[in-house]
Amino acid sequence: MADVITVGLDLQAKVARTLGVSLSEVKHLCGNSHGKTNPWAKFKPIGGIPMNVCRSGASGETLLVVNSARGFKYWEGMDGNCGFSIPGLTDYTKITGYCDGSMNGWVYNAPSATEYNRMGDFIGYWHLAPRGLGGVTFNPTELYTDDAAAALMFLAYLSTTYGLGFDSFEVIRNCYFGTYMRHSSGTYSRTFVNPTKITAGGDYVEINPKGLNRGVWKIYPFLSTTADTSLIGTYYPVPYASAITLNVKDASERVTISIRVLDDITLLSPRYVITIYNNTANRITCKRNALYFRKYGKRKNDELTIGETRVDVEDFVLEGNSSKQLSGTFRSTDLISSGGVTVIASFAQGAYEEIADIAK
């Protein structure tokens, strides 16, 4: 790759040009005081490497030459985490402090001024290496309690010849993806974890609104060594992930219906206006709709008696965040002897319903 640093007599100057820094002193370049080293590059200077360790072999696959049974490759570092320190939490509720869209506690540790600084560690450095872990995505900002589960997606990529991936890191390559959720009231919390380990491309966890209390929730993703949060495990932040806000609403809030009778119900034919509102962004189809004008206190499934009427309403579609209005008159003569009138609006085979009991 043309943008990968290779060995050469001008290595020090080449590294300075690639990083875009003017000072080419070895400790300055290796120590990352300039802050321009891409931590997602596989080959770069790493802190904590003993002086008796050196690179061997050709190009990328160089061995860690040290008296260790671990047998790690040089770029993995002494702990297998590729120069990163990654916070591990024993309490998943503490993940709330590591979810602000930054590296979330992941820190690239370059060599300090007192450690072994070697320009050769930049051989194979890819300044344009992409993030190996790409944060999380979650599309809905609100869910209704009768909605299907929505997927919180975790983006993770396999390592490449010159770039790191989720499989590069000792502590997370065998983790599960999950999330801790906390209600704004502070009273309720939930966890959801995918029961299978992370795979190439990323993973997801399903957030099921059924059983969630209504109101605003915050979603905090994590990586976990266990799929069962009731067991002892270690929980790691997801770099670049931000807390996500989810508003959970009761299914009854999806559609609201207004019933108004405009005239005195003792008149022969009072006028009515019924409005159905779609409060979601999605299209709703309403089939098998009906209006009922009944004696006071009667309900839809009660047997119709003399004077009571049912008016069938043709199928219609409500676009997102729109409404439909129905109007007309009804005969109240035989109804008011019961003490008043009951108007029932039933849409989508009774999925959306409203009842108005109007006393005389």
Solvent accessible surface area in square Angstrom, and as a share of the most:
residue,aa,sasa,rsa
1,M,128,0.57
2,A,118,0.91
3,D,57,0.30
4,V,13,0.07
5,I,5,0.02
6,T,77,0.45
7,V,111,0.64
8,G,32,0.31
9,L,195,0.97
10,D,70,0.36
11,L,20,0.10
12,Q,68,0.30
13,A,46,0.36
14,K,45,0.19
15,V,0,0.00
16,A,8,0.06
17,R,155,0.57
18,T,42,0.24
19,L,5,0.03
20,G,49,0.48
21,V,24,0.14
22,S,116,0.75
23,L,101,0.50
24,S,42,0.27
25,E,85,0.38
26,V,44,0.25
27,K,99,0.42
28,H,40,0.18
29,L,0,0.00
30,C,1,0.00
31,G,24,0.23
32,N,32,0.16
33,S,92,0.59
34,H,35,0.16
35,G,56,0.54
36,K,97,0.41
37,T,8,0.04
38,N,25,0.13
39,P,31,0.20
40,W,6,0.02
41,A,0,0.00
42,K,10,0.04
43,F,3,0.01
44,K,3,0.01
45,P,1,0.00
46,I,8,0.04
47,G,19,0.18
48,G,44,0.43
49,I,12,0.06
50,P,50,0.31
51,M,146,0.65
52,N,109,0.56
53,V,0,0.00
54,C,67,0.40
55,R,52,0.19
56,S,47,0.30
57,G,70,0.67
58,A,82,0.64
59,S,79,0.51
60,G,5,0.04
61,E,96,0.43
62,T,4,0.03
63,L,103,0.51
64,L,17,0.08
65,V,70,0.40
66,V,41,0.23
67,N,156,0.80
68,S,43,0.28
69,A,116,0.90
70,R,127,0.46
71,G,56,0.54
72,F,28,0.12
73,K,74,0.31
74,Y,4,0.01
75,W,20,0.07
76,E,19,0.09
77,G,1,0.01
78,M,74,0.33
79,D,75,0.39
80,G,1,0.01
81,N,12,0.06
82,C,0,0.00
83,G,7,0.07
84,F,3,0.01
85,S,49,0.32
86,I,24,0.12
87,P,30,0.19
88,G,42,0.41
89,L,25,0.13
90,T,120,0.70
91,D,56,0.29
92,Y,53,0.20
93,T,48,0.28
94,K,120,0.51
95,I,0,0.00
96,T,40,0.23
97,G,64,0.61
98,Y,68,0.26
99,C,10,0.06
100,D,108,0.56
101,G,31,0.30
102,S,56,0.36
103,M,46,0.20
104,N,6,0.03
105,G,34,0.33
106,W,5,0.02
107,V,76,0.44
108,Y,29,0.11
109,N,62,0.32
110,A,21,0.16
111,P,4,0.03
112,S,54,0.35
113,A,67,0.52
114,T,131,0.76
115,E,60,0.27
116,Y,80,0.30
117,N,21,0.11
118,R,41,0.15
119,M,24,0.11
120,G,27,0.26
121,D,5,0.02
122,F,0,0.00
123,I,44,0.22
124,G,7,0.07
125,Y,0,0.00
126,W,36,0.13
127,H,54,0.24
128,L,119,0.59
129,A,8,0.06
130,P,86,0.54
131,R,122,0.45
132,G,1,0.01
133,L,0,0.00
134,G,25,0.24
135,G,2,0.02
136,V,24,0.14
137,T,64,0.37
138,F,25,0.10
139,N,141,0.72
140,P,38,0.24
141,T,103,0.60
142,E,56,0.25
143,L,12,0.06
144,Y,7,0.03
145,T,32,0.19
146,D,77,0.40
147,D,33,0.17
148,A,81,0.63
149,A,38,0.29
150,A,15,0.12
151,A,44,0.34
152,L,0,0.00
153,M,77,0.34
154,F,1,0.00
155,L,56,0.28
156,A,0,0.00
157,Y,100,0.38
158,L,94,0.47
159,S,36,0.24
160,T,76,0.44
161,T,86,0.50
162,Y,42,0.16
163,G,2,0.02
164,L,6,0.03
165,G,0,0.00
166,F,10,0.04
167,D,45,0.23
168,S,3,0.02
169,F,0,0.00
170,E,67,0.30
171,V,44,0.25
172,I,0,0.00
173,R,66,0.24
174,N,93,0.48
175,C,1,0.00
176,Y,35,0.13
177,F,0,0.00
178,G,0,0.00
179,T,0,0.00
180,Y,13,0.05
181,M,0,0.00
182,R,98,0.36
183,H,17,0.08
184,S,84,0.54
185,S,68,0.44
186,G,59,0.57
187,T,99,0.58
188,Y,88,0.34
189,S,62,0.40
190,R,90,0.33
191,T,37,0.22
192,F,29,0.12
193,V,30,0.17
194,N,13,0.07
195,P,106,0.67
196,T,84,0.49
197,K,93,0.39
198,I,11,0.05
199,T,83,0.48
200,A,58,0.45
201,G,48,0.46
202,G,11,0.10
203,D,14,0.07
204,Y,95,0.36
205,V,4,0.03
206,E,97,0.43
207,I,0,0.00
208,N,57,0.29
209,P,0,0.00
210,K,111,0.47
211,G,68,0.66
212,L,8,0.04
213,N,60,0.31
214,R,142,0.52
215,G,23,0.22
216,V,58,0.33
217,W,2,0.01
218,K,81,0.34
219,I,0,0.00
220,Y,18,0.07
221,P,1,0.01
222,F,0,0.00
223,L,0,0.00
224,S,0,0.00
225,T,63,0.36
226,T,16,0.09
227,A,39,0.30
228,D,64,0.33
229,T,30,0.17
230,S,96,0.62
231,L,109,0.54
232,I,177,0.90
233,G,10,0.09
234,T,39,0.23
235,Y,4,0.01
236,Y,19,0.07
237,P,0,0.00
238,V,1,0.01
239,P,0,0.00
240,Y,46,0.17
241,A,2,0.01
242,S,52,0.33
243,A,34,0.26
244,I,32,0.16
245,T,61,0.36
246,L,0,0.00
247,N,47,0.24
248,V,2,0.01
249,K,49,0.21
250,D,43,0.22
251,A,32,0.24
252,S,79,0.51
253,E,65,0.29
254,R,31,0.11
255,V,10,0.06
256,T,61,0.36
257,I,20,0.10
258,S,37,0.24
259,I,26,0.13
260,R,123,0.45
261,V,33,0.19
262,L,79,0.39
263,D,36,0.19
264,D,86,0.44
265,I,10,0.05
266,T,71,0.41
267,L,96,0.48
268,L,104,0.52
269,S,48,0.31
270,P,0,0.00
271,R,121,0.44
272,Y,16,0.06
273,V,16,0.09
274,I,1,0.00
275,T,12,0.07
276,I,0,0.00
277,Y,89,0.34
278,N,3,0.02
279,N,59,0.30
280,T,4,0.02
281,A,84,0.65
282,N,100,0.51
283,R,158,0.58
284,I,17,0.09
285,T,68,0.40
286,C,0,0.00
287,K,115,0.49
288,R,173,0.63
289,N,3,0.02
290,A,4,0.03
291,L,3,0.01
292,Y,17,0.06
293,F,3,0.01
294,R,0,0.00
295,K,54,0.23
296,Y,90,0.34
297,G,41,0.40
298,K,45,0.19
299,R,96,0.35
300,K,53,0.22
301,N,139,0.71
302,D,61,0.32
303,E,148,0.67
304,L,81,0.40
305,T,62,0.36
306,I,153,0.78
307,G,26,0.25
308,E,14,0.06
309,T,64,0.37
310,R,123,0.45
311,V,66,0.38
312,D,100,0.52
313,V,22,0.13
314,E,144,0.65
315,D,80,0.42
316,F,20,0.08
317,V,72,0.42
318,L,4,0.02
319,E,85,0.38
320,G,26,0.25
321,N,108,0.55
322,S,39,0.25
323,S,59,0.38
324,K,65,0.27
325,Q,113,0.50
326,L,28,0.14
327,S,79,0.51
328,G,29,0.27
329,T,80,0.46
330,F,11,0.05
331,R,147,0.54
332,S,0,0.00
333,T,72,0.42
334,D,72,0.37
335,L,0,0.00
336,I,31,0.16
337,S,97,0.63
338,S,49,0.32
339,G,32,0.31
340,G,0,0.00
341,V,0,0.00
342,T,0,0.00
343,V,0,0.00
344,I,0,0.00
345,A,0,0.00
346,S,6,0.04
347,F,0,0.00
348,A,19,0.15
349,Q,124,0.55
350,G,25,0.24
351,A,71,0.55
352,Y,41,0.15
353,E,68,0.31
354,E,69,0.31
355,I,67,0.34
356,A,22,0.17
357,D,62,0.32
358,I,47,0.24
359,A,67,0.52
360,K,137,0.58
